[in-house]
Amino acid sequence: MGKYDLIVIGGGPAGLTASIYASRAGLKTLVLEQTISGGQMRLTGIIENYPGFPEVTGAELSDAMYRQAQRQGAEIASASARSLRKDGDGFAIEASSGSHQAGAVISASGTYHRNLACRGAEEYVGRGVSFCALCDAGFVRNDTVAAVGGGNSALEEADYLARFASKVYVIHRRDEFRADKALQARALANPKLEFLLSSEVEAIEGSDIVERILVRNKKTGEVTPFAVGGVFMFVGSAPNTDYLPPEVDTAEGGWIKTDARLQTSVPGIFAAGDVRDTDLRQIATATADGARAGVNAARFLEGSVWKGLS
Ligand SMILES: Cc1cc2nc3c(=O)[nH]c(=O)nc-3n(C[C@H](O)[C@H](O)[C@H](O)COP(=O)(O)OP(=O)(O)OC[C@H]3O[C@@H](n4cnc5c(N)ncnc54)[C@H](O)[C@@H]3O)c2cc1C
């Protein structure tokens, strides 16, 4: 049983930043990370929009944040949080590494983007398969790309991609889009977008990077290859919150609701980064959230009855 002032669930940019601020505030801090520190940031080849780093790889930035968190005294464990509940004046967390107690908790467990189940989809993540037009559109300048999905984010992001790419195939498995009418009208008016409806991506192929997709027309069964330099997946995303107690309020889709101090509906549980109900999910916003949640967790503990580590 480990007893900590603060446990941070997730070692992406939000969680690592929270642990830096909390450790510097003197809190004994544990970060639980179920895979590898850096989170989705680590999946990114080149990052060009994190201030101060005109061009940095996701792995470099992840390693730097990890080292900085350790240097400030945070303990980072390779473990998955399975449940979280109120326990006396603090919280009990069951993790793959065992049972832990903490006076405050920060949920920074990010999201998972749904990917297609087709051949090549997982293999090419970070090498042409992307989930973020804002992040990766610059890499497909003057290239032909595919955007997969039929909701608001698919059409919004396809429109954004068209500012960079020479052509965007919008591939949707149904006859009609689910997106708002205004977005549909804007997309239909965009001469760079070509719509492949009732169609599914059957395979993503290439060498080191994506070079082509095979698209099946669901009505005729015909499979056609299209040369593309990138495939952007907008087939849904969801927060990693399986471990959260039901008392924590969430918005539609399960995104965690917080107040301005990033505290959830349960005092002592904070949320930071992509897991939150928020309008922008980026590294810069995740680190900003982490800083605020780390500091506010320390302020919460100052005023709480948590008996700390005695
Ligand atoms: C391919 C790709 C490219 C991107 N490119 C850019 C870019 O260029 N610029 C930019 O600003 N943003 C980019 N983003 C978005 C950016 O990576 C995210 O906004 C950011 O990483 C969110 O940080 P986070 O800490 O909130 O969540 P995450 O980075 O998702 O980290 C959450 C961590 O929590 C861990 N976790 C989840 N559940 C548990 C659990 N139960 N127990 C323990 N650990 C758990 C996960 O393993 C993960 O490591 C990109 C995203 C992707 C997918």
PDBQT file of the ligand as one rigid body, heavy atoms in Angstrom, charges set to zero:
ROOT
HETATM    1  C1  LIG A 401      -1.143  11.255 -33.890  1.00  0.00    +0.000 C 
HETATM    2  C2  LIG A 401      -1.347  12.486 -33.033  1.00  0.00    +0.000 A 
HETATM    3  C3  LIG A 401      -0.661  13.640 -33.360  1.00  0.00    +0.000 A 
HETATM    4  C4  LIG A 401      -0.804  14.774 -32.555  1.00  0.00    +0.000 A 
HETATM    5  N1  LIG A 401      -0.075  15.884 -32.872  1.00  0.00    +0.000 NA
HETATM    6  C5  LIG A 401      -0.137  16.967 -32.074  1.00  0.00    +0.000 A 
HETATM    7  C6  LIG A 401       0.632  18.133 -32.346  1.00  0.00    +0.000 A 
HETATM    8  O1  LIG A 401       1.374  18.196 -33.338  1.00  0.00    +0.000 OA
HETATM    9  N2  LIG A 401       0.524  19.197 -31.499  1.00  0.00    +0.000 N 
HETATM   10  C7  LIG A 401      -0.310  19.184 -30.412  1.00  0.00    +0.000 A 
HETATM   11  O2  LIG A 401      -0.325  20.155 -29.665  1.00  0.00    +0.000 OA
HETATM   12  N3  LIG A 401      -1.073  18.097 -30.140  1.00  0.00    +0.000 NA
HETATM   13  C8  LIG A 401      -1.008  17.000 -30.936  1.00  0.00    +0.000 A 
HETATM   14  N4  LIG A 401      -1.797  15.914 -30.675  1.00  0.00    +0.000 N 
HETATM   15  C9  LIG A 401      -2.718  15.971 -29.524  1.00  0.00    +0.000 C 
HETATM   16  C10 LIG A 401      -1.920  15.795 -28.205  1.00  0.00    +0.000 C 
HETATM   17  O3  LIG A 401      -1.067  14.675 -28.328  1.00  0.00    +0.000 OA
HETATM   18  C11 LIG A 401      -2.886  15.625 -27.043  1.00  0.00    +0.000 C 
HETATM   19  O4  LIG A 401      -3.748  16.743 -26.990  1.00  0.00    +0.000 OA
HETATM   20  C12 LIG A 401      -2.135  15.516 -25.719  1.00  0.00    +0.000 C 
HETATM   21  O5  LIG A 401      -1.212  14.447 -25.724  1.00  0.00    +0.000 OA
HETATM   22  C13 LIG A 401      -3.114  15.335 -24.561  1.00  0.00    +0.000 C 
HETATM   23  O6  LIG A 401      -2.405  15.162 -23.397  1.00  0.00    +0.000 OA
HETATM   24  P1  LIG A 401      -3.044  14.432 -22.115  1.00  0.00    +0.000 P 
HETATM   25  O7  LIG A 401      -1.944  14.338 -21.127  1.00  0.00    +0.000 OA
HETATM   26  O8  LIG A 401      -4.310  15.102 -21.742  1.00  0.00    +0.000 OA
HETATM   27  O9  LIG A 401      -3.481  12.996 -22.630  1.00  0.00    +0.000 OA
HETATM   28  P2  LIG A 401      -2.621  11.832 -23.305  1.00  0.00    +0.000 P 
HETATM   29  O10 LIG A 401      -1.483  12.365 -24.061  1.00  0.00    +0.000 OA
HETATM   30  O11 LIG A 401      -3.626  10.996 -24.017  1.00  0.00    +0.000 OA
HETATM   31  O12 LIG A 401      -2.043  11.020 -22.066  1.00  0.00    +0.000 OA
HETATM   32  C14 LIG A 401      -2.877  10.279 -21.236  1.00  0.00    +0.000 C 
HETATM   33  C15 LIG A 401      -2.068   9.132 -20.645  1.00  0.00    +0.000 C 
HETATM   34  O13 LIG A 401      -2.871   8.463 -19.670  1.00  0.00    +0.000 OA
HETATM   35  C16 LIG A 401      -2.586   7.071 -19.739  1.00  0.00    +0.000 C 
HETATM   36  N5  LIG A 401      -3.728   6.356 -19.155  1.00  0.00    +0.000 N 
HETATM   37  C17 LIG A 401      -4.985   6.230 -19.655  1.00  0.00    +0.000 A 
HETATM   38  N6  LIG A 401      -5.759   5.518 -18.803  1.00  0.00    +0.000 NA
HETATM   39  C18 LIG A 401      -4.964   5.186 -17.748  1.00  0.00    +0.000 A 
HETATM   40  C19 LIG A 401      -5.181   4.429 -16.568  1.00  0.00    +0.000 A 
HETATM   41  N7  LIG A 401      -6.372   3.893 -16.271  1.00  0.00    +0.000 N 
HETATM   42  N8  LIG A 401      -4.135   4.252 -15.706  1.00  0.00    +0.000 NA
HETATM   43  C20 LIG A 401      -2.903   4.794 -15.983  1.00  0.00    +0.000 A 
HETATM   44  N9  LIG A 401      -2.653   5.505 -17.106  1.00  0.00    +0.000 NA
HETATM   45  C21 LIG A 401      -3.668   5.708 -17.971  1.00  0.00    +0.000 A 
HETATM   46  C22 LIG A 401      -2.396   6.803 -21.219  1.00  0.00    +0.000 C 
HETATM   47  O14 LIG A 401      -1.621   5.629 -21.422  1.00  0.00    +0.000 OA
HETATM   48  C23 LIG A 401      -1.674   8.069 -21.673  1.00  0.00    +0.000 C 
HETATM   49  O15 LIG A 401      -0.255   7.907 -21.632  1.00  0.00    +0.000 OA
HETATM   50  C24 LIG A 401      -1.688  14.753 -31.443  1.00  0.00    +0.000 A 
HETATM   51  C25 LIG A 401      -2.404  13.592 -31.147  1.00  0.00    +0.000 A 
HETATM   52  C26 LIG A 401      -2.238  12.461 -31.929  1.00  0.00    +0.000 A 
HETATM   53  C27 LIG A 401      -3.013  11.224 -31.585  1.00  0.00    +0.000 C 
ENDROOT
TORSDOF 0
